[in-house]
Amino acid sequence: MRLALVVSVLLLLVSILLMLLATIIFRFVRTKLEARSATYEAELRTMLVRFLSEDLSLSELRVLKKIHSSQFDEISEAMLTKVKGRAKDILVSFLYSRGAIDQAITRTRKFGYLGRCKAAMFLGNVGIPEARVPLESMLRDRRRDVRTIAVRCLGQLGKPESVPALLSAVDDDEHPVPFGTVLVALMRIGSSGKELMKAGLNSGGGQRRAAIAEILGMEGSTEDTPDLISLLENDPSFEVKVRSARALGRIGSPKAIPSLNKYLDSGQPTALRIVCCGALAAIGDRETVPEIISLLSDGNDQLARAAANAASQMGPTGIKYLNLAATSNSKGASFAKEALARLAAQAPRISQD
């Protein structure tokens, strides 16, 4: 009985020792392999940098072109975000020759969604015209993540031809994409896509027109004022009206004042009246100050506060009317005092030397 117990204990100890030995060997081998991999990766990266600097001999260039390694492909793709100009052109040409770009286009249609995401990011970083069509196709992908990445990458490409696809995407209820992401992509495309954007004002849904209004406001061109006034006055979508009013304030054209004044009326939604207050303040027309001040007594605290804030931004005339309102017995006196106190707090301190 004792002998059997001793043998069991010895066997257990031997098993533990063997497990410890196997763990040590495994860690040793893994460390060696990781070190070798890191060394090889550093060599590949150095060779690639020299290649992009056009500093390789013919024999080294032949060796480089014969390398078939997923590690090398990953290094090459990661390098795309770090190079510009001629170096990037050389790298893109090199990736073409290795078939990496064609493979990425193929991966945009594969089943694995992570692979599709990586393929989209790669095509966006490459920045070639051929990437536009597959990226636009991804705007109808079944996964929201993939669609969002495709929008960002189309913005990276910056091709005005992508504007109709991006505007359609923002209207697509079946394959929704983040509104803000589409706005950023359209902003990156810039003025080269403006005509295609304005063409979208006469078609599609409210989200499309809201996006166009926002972009026109950010562009800040006075030539877009008539289009935005038309949207403010005639569009059936409340969101489009609000974004158009804000855009008119950003542009700052006096031609927008009559339309913005019209929407200060008590029959209009409060949110729109507030935005129009801010837009009129941004334009800075002194003749609108009395109308804005009258909103202090409207009975809506949010609107009264917005009106007082707008008047405080309209120079001496606005401050004059705020002082009159603050000393009156009207309901808006407290909001006028609050706006004046805020102005006083923002004024530079006077120190005595």
TORZA-102184 format. One record per residue (C-alpha): chain; x, y, z; residue number from 1; residue in three letters. Coordinates in steps of 0.2 Angstrom, whole numbers, plus 5000, padded with zeros to 4 digits. Each point is the difference from the previous one (the first is absolute). Layout:
<nodes>
unit,east,north,up,pos,code
A,X,Y,Z,NUM,ALA
...
</nodes>
This chain:
<nodes>
unit,east,north,up,pos,code
A,5000,5000,5000,1,MET
A,5014,5012,5005,2,ARG
A,5010,4995,4984,3,LEU
A,4985,5004,4989,4,ALA
A,4998,5017,5009,5,LEU
A,5019,5004,4998,6,VAL
A,4999,4995,4981,7,VAL
A,4984,5011,4998,8,SER
A,5009,5015,5008,9,VAL
A,5016,4997,4989,10,LEU
A,4990,4999,4984,11,LEU
A,4991,5016,5005,12,LEU
A,5016,5009,5003,13,LEU
A,5007,4994,4984,14,VAL
A,4984,5006,4991,15,SER
A,5002,5017,5008,16,ILE
A,5019,5001,4995,17,LEU
A,4996,4995,4982,18,LEU
A,4986,5013,4999,19,MET
A,5012,5013,5007,20,LEU
A,5014,4995,4988,21,LEU
A,4987,5000,4985,22,ALA
A,4995,5018,5005,23,THR
A,5018,5006,5001,24,ILE
A,5004,4992,4983,25,ILE
A,4984,5007,4992,26,PHE
A,5004,5018,5007,27,ARG
A,5018,4999,4994,28,PHE
A,4995,4994,4983,29,VAL
A,4986,5014,4999,30,ARG
A,5012,5013,5005,31,THR
A,5013,4995,4987,32,LYS
A,4987,4999,4987,33,LEU
A,4993,5018,5005,34,GLU
A,5018,5007,5000,35,ALA
A,5003,4992,4983,36,ARG
A,4983,5007,4993,37,SER
A,5004,5017,5007,38,ALA
A,5017,5000,4992,39,THR
A,4993,4994,4984,40,TYR
A,4987,5013,5000,41,GLU
A,5013,5014,5004,42,ALA
A,5010,4994,4985,43,GLU
A,4984,5000,4989,44,LEU
A,4996,5018,5006,45,ARG
A,5017,5006,4997,46,THR
A,5001,4993,4982,47,MET
A,4983,5007,4996,48,LEU
A,5005,5017,5006,49,VAL
A,5016,4999,4990,50,ARG
A,4989,4995,4985,51,PHE
A,4988,5015,5002,52,LEU
A,5016,5011,5001,53,SER
A,5006,4992,4984,54,GLU
A,5016,4995,5009,55,ASP
A,5000,4981,4996,56,LEU
A,5012,4991,4988,57,SER
A,4993,4990,4985,58,LEU
A,5004,4984,5010,59,SER
A,4991,5006,5015,60,GLU
A,4986,5005,4990,61,LEU
A,4998,4983,4992,62,ARG
A,5001,4992,5018,63,VAL
A,4986,5012,5005,64,LEU
A,4989,4996,4986,65,LYS
A,5001,4981,5004,66,LYS
A,4995,5002,5018,67,ILE
A,4983,4991,5003,68,HIS
A,4995,5003,5018,69,SER
A,4984,5006,5008,70,SER
A,5011,5009,5013,71,GLN
A,5008,5010,4986,72,PHE
A,4983,5004,4992,73,ASP
A,4994,5006,5017,74,GLU
A,5015,5011,5002,75,ILE
A,4998,5007,4982,76,SER
A,4981,5004,5004,77,GLU
A,5004,5008,5017,78,ALA
A,5013,5011,4991,79,MET
A,4987,5008,4989,80,LEU
A,4994,5012,5014,81,THR
A,5018,5006,5003,82,LYS
A,5006,5005,4983,83,VAL
A,4995,5013,4987,84,LYS
A,5005,5007,4983,85,GLY
A,5011,4989,4989,86,ARG
A,5004,4988,5014,87,ALA
A,4981,4996,5001,88,LYS
A,4999,4998,4981,89,ASP
A,5014,4988,5000,90,ILE
A,4992,4990,5014,91,LEU
A,4983,5000,4992,92,VAL
A,5009,4994,4984,93,SER
A,5009,4986,5009,94,PHE
A,4983,4994,5008,95,LEU
A,4992,5000,4983,96,TYR
A,5014,4989,4994,97,SER
A,4998,4988,5015,98,ARG
A,4981,4999,4996,99,GLY
A,4996,5007,5018,100,ALA
A,4988,5013,4993,101,ILE
A,4990,4987,4989,102,ASP
A,4999,4989,5015,103,GLN
A,4993,5014,5011,104,ALA
A,4987,5004,4987,105,ILE
A,4995,4981,5000,106,THR
A,5000,5000,5019,107,ARG
A,4987,5014,5000,108,THR
A,4987,4987,4994,109,ARG
A,5006,4985,5011,110,LYS
A,4989,4993,5015,111,PHE
A,5011,5005,5015,112,GLY
A,4995,5017,5005,113,TYR
A,5017,5004,5009,114,LEU
A,5009,4996,4983,115,GLY
A,4988,5012,4991,116,ARG
A,5004,5014,5013,117,CYS
A,5019,4997,4998,118,LYS
A,4998,5000,4981,119,ALA
A,4990,5016,5000,120,ALA
A,5013,5009,5011,121,MET
A,5014,4994,4989,122,PHE
A,4991,5007,4984,123,LEU
A,4997,5016,5009,124,GLY
A,5019,5002,5005,125,ASN
A,5005,4995,4982,126,VAL
A,4990,5014,4993,127,GLY
A,4999,4994,4982,128,ILE
A,4985,5004,4989,129,PRO
A,4996,4981,4997,130,GLU
A,4996,4999,5019,131,ALA
A,4984,5011,4998,132,ARG
A,4988,4988,4992,133,VAL
A,5003,4986,5013,134,PRO
A,4999,5012,5014,135,LEU
A,4984,5007,4994,136,GLU
A,4993,4982,4999,137,SER
A,5004,4998,5018,138,MET
A,4988,5014,5005,139,LEU
A,4987,4986,4998,140,ARG
A,5009,4987,5010,141,ASP
A,4990,4990,5013,142,ARG
A,5011,5006,5014,143,ARG
A,4999,5018,5007,144,ARG
A,5019,5000,5004,145,ASP
A,5005,4996,4983,146,VAL
A,4988,5013,4992,147,ARG
A,5007,5014,5013,148,THR
A,5018,4995,4995,149,ILE
A,4996,5001,4981,150,ALA
A,4993,5018,5003,151,VAL
A,5016,5005,5009,152,ARG
A,5011,4993,4986,153,CYS
A,4990,5008,4986,154,LEU
A,5003,5016,5009,155,GLY
A,5019,4996,5000,156,GLN
A,4999,4997,4982,157,LEU
A,4992,5017,4997,158,GLY
A,4993,4997,4983,159,LYS
A,4985,5011,4996,160,PRO
A,4992,4985,4990,161,GLU
A,4996,4992,5017,162,SER
A,4989,5014,5006,163,VAL
A,4984,4992,4992,164,PRO
A,5003,4984,5009,165,ALA
A,5004,5008,5017,166,LEU
A,4984,5010,4999,167,LEU
A,4990,4985,4995,168,SER
A,5008,4991,5015,169,ALA
A,4994,5013,5012,170,VAL
A,4982,4998,4994,171,ASP
A,5001,4981,5000,172,ASP
A,4989,4994,5015,173,ASP
A,5003,4981,4996,174,GLU
A,5019,5003,5001,175,HIS
A,5003,5015,5011,176,PRO
A,5016,5008,5003,177,VAL
A,5005,5014,5013,178,PRO
A,4994,5017,4994,179,PHE
A,5016,5008,5007,180,GLY
A,5012,4988,4992,181,THR
A,4992,5004,4983,182,VAL
A,5002,5019,5004,183,LEU
A,5018,4998,5003,184,VAL
A,5003,4990,4984,185,ALA
A,4991,5013,4990,186,LEU
A,5010,5014,5008,187,MET
A,5016,4990,4995,188,ARG
A,4994,5000,4982,189,ILE
A,4998,5018,5002,190,GLY
A,4995,5013,4987,191,SER
A,5004,4989,4985,192,SER
A,4984,4990,5004,193,GLY
A,4989,5015,5003,194,LYS
A,4990,5000,4983,195,GLU
A,4996,4981,5003,196,LEU
A,4994,5005,5018,197,MET
A,4989,5014,4994,198,LYS
A,4993,4988,4986,199,ALA
A,4994,4989,5015,200,GLY
A,4989,5014,5007,201,LEU
A,4986,4996,4987,202,ASN
A,5000,4981,5004,203,SER
A,5000,4988,5014,204,GLY
A,4994,5001,5018,205,GLY
A,5002,5013,5014,206,GLY
A,5016,4993,5007,207,GLN
A,5009,5003,4984,208,ARG
A,4994,5018,4999,209,ARG
A,5005,5002,5018,210,ALA
A,5018,4994,4996,211,ALA
A,5001,5012,4985,212,ILE
A,4994,5015,5011,213,ALA
A,5013,4996,5013,214,GLU
A,5014,4998,4987,215,ILE
A,4995,5017,4991,216,LEU
A,5001,5009,5017,217,GLY
A,5017,4993,5004,218,MET
A,5006,5005,4983,219,GLU
A,4994,5018,5004,220,GLY
A,4998,5006,4982,221,SER
A,4987,5014,4998,222,THR
A,4995,4993,4983,223,GLU
A,4991,4986,5009,224,ASP
A,4989,5012,5010,225,THR
A,4985,4999,4987,226,PRO
A,5000,4981,5001,227,ASP
A,5000,5000,5019,228,LEU
A,4987,5013,5001,229,ILE
A,4989,4989,4989,230,SER
A,5003,4985,5011,231,LEU
A,4995,5011,5016,232,LEU
A,4984,5006,4992,233,GLU
A,4994,4986,4990,234,ASN
A,5007,4983,5006,235,ASP
A,4987,4989,5009,236,PRO
A,5014,4993,5012,237,SER
A,5002,5009,5017,238,PHE
A,5018,4994,5001,239,GLU
A,5004,5007,4983,240,VAL
A,4993,5017,5005,241,LYS
A,5010,5000,5016,242,VAL
A,5016,4995,4991,243,ARG
A,4997,5013,4986,244,SER
A,4997,5014,5013,245,ALA
A,5016,4995,5009,246,ARG
A,5010,5000,4983,247,ALA
A,4993,5017,4995,248,LEU
A,5007,5007,5017,249,GLY
A,5017,4992,4996,250,ARG
A,5000,5008,4983,251,ILE
A,4995,5017,5006,252,GLY
A,4992,5007,4985,253,SER
A,4988,5015,5004,254,PRO
A,4988,4992,4986,255,LYS
A,4995,4987,5013,256,ALA
A,4994,5012,5013,257,ILE
A,4981,5002,4994,258,PRO
A,4998,4981,5000,259,SER
A,5008,4997,5017,260,LEU
A,4990,5014,5007,261,ASN
A,4984,4992,4994,262,LYS
A,5004,4984,5010,263,TYR
A,5001,5010,5016,264,LEU
A,4981,5001,5000,265,ASP
A,4991,4992,5015,266,SER
A,4991,4987,4988,267,GLY
A,5017,4992,4996,268,GLN
A,5008,4985,5010,269,PRO
A,5011,5006,5014,270,THR
A,5015,4991,4994,271,ALA
A,5000,5008,4983,272,LEU
A,4997,5017,5009,273,ARG
A,5015,4998,5011,274,ILE
A,5011,4995,4985,275,VAL
A,4994,5015,4990,276,CYS
A,5005,5011,5015,277,CYS
A,5017,4994,4999,278,GLY
A,5001,5002,4981,279,ALA
A,4995,5018,5001,280,LEU
A,5012,5003,5014,281,ALA
A,5014,4992,4989,282,ALA
A,4995,5012,4985,283,ILE
A,5000,5014,5012,284,GLY
A,4987,5012,4993,285,ASP
A,4995,5013,5013,286,ARG
A,4983,5003,4993,287,GLU
A,4995,4983,5006,288,THR
A,5005,5003,5018,289,VAL
A,4982,5007,5006,290,PRO
A,4992,4984,4993,291,GLU
A,5012,4989,5008,292,ILE
A,4998,5009,5017,293,ILE
A,4981,4998,4999,294,SER
A,5003,4981,5002,295,LEU
A,5006,5003,5018,296,LEU
A,4981,5002,5004,297,SER
A,4994,4985,4990,298,ASP
A,4997,4989,5015,299,GLY
A,5012,4986,4994,300,ASN
A,5015,5000,5012,301,ASP
A,5011,4991,4987,302,GLN
A,4996,5012,4986,303,LEU
A,5002,5016,5012,304,ALA
A,5017,4994,5005,305,ARG
A,5005,4997,4981,306,ALA
A,4993,5017,4996,307,ALA
A,5010,5009,5014,308,ALA
A,5016,4990,4995,309,ASN
A,4997,5005,4981,310,ALA
A,4998,5019,5005,311,ALA
A,5016,5000,5010,312,SER
A,5010,4995,4985,313,GLN
A,4993,5014,4989,314,MET
A,5011,5014,5006,315,GLY
A,4996,5017,5009,316,PRO
A,4982,4999,4993,317,THR
A,4996,4983,5007,318,GLY
A,5008,5005,5017,319,ILE
A,4990,5016,5000,320,LYS
A,4984,4991,4998,321,TYR
A,5005,4987,5013,322,LEU
A,5003,5014,5013,323,ASN
A,4982,5007,4996,324,LEU
A,4993,4982,5002,325,ALA
A,5010,4997,5016,326,ALA
A,4993,5016,5009,327,THR
A,4982,4997,4994,328,SER
A,4987,4990,5010,329,ASN
A,4997,4988,4985,330,SER
A,5001,4981,5002,331,LYS
A,5016,5000,4990,332,GLY
A,5010,5012,5012,333,ALA
A,5008,4985,5009,334,SER
A,5007,4993,4983,335,PHE
A,5006,5017,4995,336,ALA
A,5010,5002,5016,337,LYS
A,5007,4982,4998,338,GLU
A,5006,5004,4983,339,ALA
A,5008,5017,5006,340,LEU
A,5008,4991,5015,341,ALA
A,5008,4987,4988,342,ARG
A,5007,5014,4989,343,LEU
A,5007,5008,5016,344,ALA
A,5008,4984,5005,345,ALA
A,5008,4998,4983,346,GLN
A,5007,5017,4999,347,ALA
A,5019,5002,5004,348,PRO
A,5005,5004,5018,349,ARG
A,5007,5017,5003,350,ILE
A,5015,5000,5011,351,SER
A,5008,5014,5009,352,GLN
A,5019,5001,4998,353,ASP
</nodes>
